[in-house]
Amino acid sequence: MPIYLFILAVVVIFLAMAIKILREYERGVIFRLGRVLGRPKGPGLIILIPIIDRMVMVSLRTVVLEVPAQDVVTRDNVSIKVNAVVYFRVIDPMKAIIDVENFLYATSQLSQTTLRSVLGQAELDDLLSHREKINERLQEILDKHTEPWGIKVSNVEVKNVDLAQEMQRVIARQAEAERERRAKVISAEGEFQAATKLHEASDILSQNPMALQLRYLTTLVEISVEKSSTVIFPLPIDLVKVFTDKMPPK
C-alpha cells in the first residue's frame, strides 16, 4: 500500500472524528480529558481533538413525555387509573448532562411519583371538574424539581381518568339526579314568575272594570274560533249594566 494512500486515509479519519456539525436546535457539551470545556458549543461547525475530546449532544426541542397509567386512590377513597402528558425542554445543556445521569428517565420517574402524590390529595369531583387546576399544580411541582437539572416543564395535561364500572354507574346516577333537580328548579321558577304576572294582571283588571269586561269578550271570541262545539256562558250582569247605564232615561 503506497504511503500517500495511508496518510490520506489517516487524514480522512482524523477529519471525520474532529469535525462535527450541530443543527440549530442542538448543543454540544465537550469533555476534554474528563473535564468540561467551557460553555456548550453550537450550532454550526465544531472541531474536536480526537481521542482527547468527547462531545455529548443535547437537543433543545420540546420533548413530549407520556406518563404511563398510574393507580391512584383519591382523598375520598376512589381507586382510579390516570395517565398524563408532560411537555418539557432543556434550557441548560450543561446541567442536564452533569447534574443528572439521564434527564429523560429522571423526568419520567418524577412525573409518575408526582402524579400519584397530587391526585391522591384531590377528590374525584375536583379531578373531573377542575382538571385545569390539577394540571397547573402538577406543572408547578415538576418545574420546581427539574429546575436544578436545567429543564423547563412548560405544560402538564392529565389525559384519561379510568373508573371502575360500579363507580361509573354511581356517577351516572348522580348526574341524572342533578339534571332532574335542575329541571324541577327551573319549572318552579317558571311557575313563580307566571303566578307573579297573573297577580299583577289581576291587580290591573280589578282597578279597571271595563278592561275586565273587554278581556271577557276577547276570551269568548277566542273560544268560538278554536272550538267547533257550542259553548254557553252565563252573561254577567255587570257586562249588561255597563251599557244600560249609558242609555238615556225614558
Wavefront OBJ file of the C-alpha trace (Angstrom):
o trace
v 0.000 0.000 0.000
v 1.547 3.337 -1.027
v 2.447 5.610 1.833
v 0.429 8.516 0.468
v -2.744 6.449 0.495
v -2.119 5.551 4.122
v -1.569 9.209 5.022
v -4.718 10.207 3.131
v -6.761 7.603 5.000
v -5.421 8.818 8.327
v -6.290 12.421 7.449
v -9.829 11.455 6.414
v -10.395 9.513 9.622
v -8.958 12.381 11.648
v -11.244 14.920 9.991
v -14.268 12.645 10.424
v -13.538 12.385 14.146
v -12.608 16.047 14.576
v -15.305 17.881 12.621
v -18.866 17.893 13.904
v -21.817 19.927 12.630
v -24.600 20.781 15.052
v -28.071 21.824 13.948
v -29.824 24.947 15.162
v -31.656 23.086 17.956
v -28.581 21.112 19.114
v -25.885 21.937 21.626
v -22.729 20.007 22.446
v -21.165 19.643 25.905
v -17.472 18.923 25.319
v -15.312 16.987 27.786
v -11.532 17.250 27.400
v -9.763 14.546 29.330
v -12.854 14.227 31.530
v -13.234 17.934 32.283
v -15.947 20.187 30.853
v -14.506 22.526 28.234
v -16.230 25.890 28.672
v -19.830 26.515 27.724
v -21.881 24.231 25.446
v -20.982 24.609 21.772
v -23.177 25.069 18.740
v -24.913 25.395 16.483
v -22.613 25.166 13.456
v -19.165 23.708 12.896
v -17.378 22.206 15.902
v -13.763 20.971 15.824
v -12.693 18.339 18.347
v -9.366 16.792 19.160
v -9.767 13.075 18.513
v -9.316 10.745 21.480
v -8.833 13.718 23.828
v -12.241 15.398 23.346
v -15.637 13.788 23.730
v -18.879 15.608 22.918
v -22.337 14.854 24.331
v -25.116 16.279 22.184
v -28.331 17.701 23.719
v -31.497 18.695 21.865
v -33.223 21.927 22.873
v -36.541 20.987 21.298
v -39.648 20.376 23.394
v -39.977 16.766 24.481
v -43.427 15.163 24.738
v -43.257 12.634 27.560
v -46.202 10.298 28.067
v -46.635 9.216 31.672
v -47.942 5.622 31.892
v -51.248 4.945 33.641
v -50.863 5.134 37.409
v -53.039 3.508 40.078
v -54.242 6.303 42.342
v -56.504 6.349 45.387
v -58.129 9.762 45.733
v -58.757 11.534 49.008
v -62.349 10.236 49.052
v -61.077 6.629 48.678
v -61.887 6.084 44.995
v -59.499 3.860 43.010
v -58.716 5.217 39.539
v -56.163 4.854 36.769
v -54.729 8.098 35.415
v -52.196 8.875 32.706
v -50.781 12.219 31.646
v -48.534 14.006 29.148
v -45.619 16.230 30.167
v -44.117 18.860 27.853
v -40.588 19.977 28.741
v -37.337 21.094 27.159
v -33.700 21.505 28.135
v -32.710 25.122 28.786
v -29.266 24.445 30.284
v -27.476 21.595 28.473
v -24.560 21.574 30.912
v -26.793 20.957 33.943
v -28.801 18.357 32.044
v -25.627 16.360 31.379
v -23.594 16.938 34.550
v -26.174 17.198 37.344
v -28.308 14.182 36.429
v -27.350 10.861 34.879
v -30.283 10.565 32.466
v -32.540 13.611 32.482
v -35.213 11.954 30.329
v -35.545 8.924 32.616
v -35.337 11.100 35.742
v -38.111 13.386 34.486
v -40.283 10.375 33.637
v -39.909 8.854 37.098
v -40.502 12.188 38.810
v -43.650 12.732 36.721
v -45.077 9.372 37.792
v -44.499 9.910 41.505
v -45.770 13.496 41.363
v -48.908 12.398 39.513
v -49.747 9.826 42.193
v -48.976 12.258 45.016
v -51.011 15.212 43.731
v -54.045 13.204 42.609
v -54.027 11.272 45.885
v -54.664 14.568 47.686
v -57.618 15.532 45.467
v -61.203 14.321 45.485
v -62.745 12.656 42.465
v -65.176 15.516 41.796
v -62.301 18.025 41.769
v -60.326 15.823 39.397
v -63.233 15.574 36.971
v -64.483 19.161 37.144
v -61.342 21.182 37.942
v -58.740 19.433 35.832
v -57.058 22.704 34.824
v -56.135 23.438 38.425
v -54.735 19.921 38.801
v -52.655 20.413 35.645
v -51.296 23.714 36.914
v -50.380 22.154 40.241
v -48.546 19.276 38.543
v -46.685 21.663 36.243
v -45.624 23.858 39.152
v -44.234 20.941 41.181
v -42.421 19.312 38.263
v -40.918 22.588 37.105
v -39.611 23.297 40.609
v -37.939 19.884 40.956
v -36.455 19.765 37.445
v -35.029 23.285 37.508
v -31.692 22.107 39.056
v -31.356 19.739 36.069
v -31.617 22.594 33.572
v -35.099 21.515 32.459
v -38.176 23.689 31.996
v -41.587 21.989 32.270
v -43.958 24.080 30.176
v -47.196 22.104 30.492
v -48.765 19.014 32.057
v -52.057 17.527 30.857
v -53.995 14.758 32.591
v -55.314 12.650 29.708
v -57.584 9.837 30.840
v -59.243 9.031 34.141
v -60.431 5.413 34.171
v -63.039 4.433 36.755
v -64.449 1.068 37.757
v -67.820 0.122 36.245
v -69.575 0.456 39.609
v -68.232 3.967 40.094
v -69.251 4.941 36.560
v -72.824 3.860 37.308
v -72.814 5.850 40.559
v -71.605 8.979 38.760
v -74.231 8.480 36.047
v -76.972 8.268 38.687
v -75.627 11.397 40.365
v -75.620 13.270 37.050
v -79.186 12.167 36.319
v -80.343 13.262 39.768
v -78.650 16.615 39.274
v -80.404 17.113 35.916
v -83.773 16.270 37.488
v -83.104 18.706 40.314
v -82.283 21.493 37.850
v -85.404 20.724 35.804
v -87.597 20.960 38.898
v -85.956 24.212 39.970
v -86.475 25.721 36.510
v -90.119 24.561 36.473
v -90.712 26.046 39.939
v -89.122 29.341 38.887
v -91.366 29.412 35.804
v -94.493 28.824 37.878
v -93.429 31.513 40.324
v -92.918 34.045 37.515
v -96.260 33.107 35.948
v -98.048 33.493 39.281
v -96.391 36.883 39.796
v -97.534 38.093 36.378
v -101.078 36.831 36.978
v -101.152 38.635 40.288
v -100.054 41.852 38.612
v -102.623 41.386 35.853
v -105.409 40.779 38.370
v -104.474 43.973 40.199
v -104.679 45.947 36.944
v -108.023 44.420 35.932
v -109.527 44.959 39.374
v -108.751 48.658 39.093
v -110.485 48.948 35.700
v -113.842 47.063 35.371
v -114.141 47.940 31.675
v -110.839 46.228 30.948
v -112.131 43.119 32.710
v -115.260 43.075 30.530
v -113.193 43.505 27.356
v -110.976 40.631 28.399
v -114.074 38.523 28.970
v -115.372 39.282 25.475
v -111.924 38.542 23.941
v -111.903 35.140 25.624
v -115.344 34.357 24.199
v -114.132 35.249 20.692
v -111.045 33.061 21.017
v -113.068 30.096 22.231
v -115.624 30.472 19.423
v -112.839 30.450 16.807
v -110.885 27.469 18.174
v -113.825 25.248 19.211
v -116.362 23.801 16.820
v -118.803 22.872 19.585
v -121.275 25.240 21.153
v -120.246 26.756 24.457
v -122.773 28.528 26.678
v -121.507 31.165 29.050
v -123.662 32.967 31.593
v -123.817 36.623 30.786
v -122.587 38.685 33.710
v -125.000 41.353 34.924
v -122.090 43.763 35.211
v -121.457 43.446 31.490
v -125.022 44.492 30.657
v -125.031 47.147 33.315
v -122.163 48.967 31.607
v -124.364 49.556 28.556
v -127.630 50.160 30.365
v -126.079 52.850 32.463
v -125.197 54.754 29.318
v -128.735 54.602 27.864
v -130.820 57.827 28.282
v -133.662 57.593 30.785
v -137.194 57.206 29.349
l 1 2 3 4 5 6 7 8 9 10 11 12 13 14 15 16 17 18 19 20 21 22 23 24 25 26 27 28 29 30 31 32 33 34 35 36 37 38 39 40 41 42 43 44 45 46 47 48 49 50 51 52 53 54 55 56 57 58 59 60 61 62 63 64 65 66 67 68 69 70 71 72 73 74 75 76 77 78 79 80 81 82 83 84 85 86 87 88 89 90 91 92 93 94 95 96 97 98 99 100 101 102 103 104 105 106 107 108 109 110 111 112 113 114 115 116 117 118 119 120 121 122 123 124 125 126 127 128 129 130 131 132 133 134 135 136 137 138 139 140 141 142 143 144 145 146 147 148 149 150 151 152 153 154 155 156 157 158 159 160 161 162 163 164 165 166 167 168 169 170 171 172 173 174 175 176 177 178 179 180 181 182 183 184 185 186 187 188 189 190 191 192 193 194 195 196 197 198 199 200 201 202 203 204 205 206 207 208 209 210 211 212 213 214 215 216 217 218 219 220 221 222 223 224 225 226 227 228 229 230 231 232 233 234 235 236 237 238 239 240 241 242 243 244 245 246 247 248 249 250
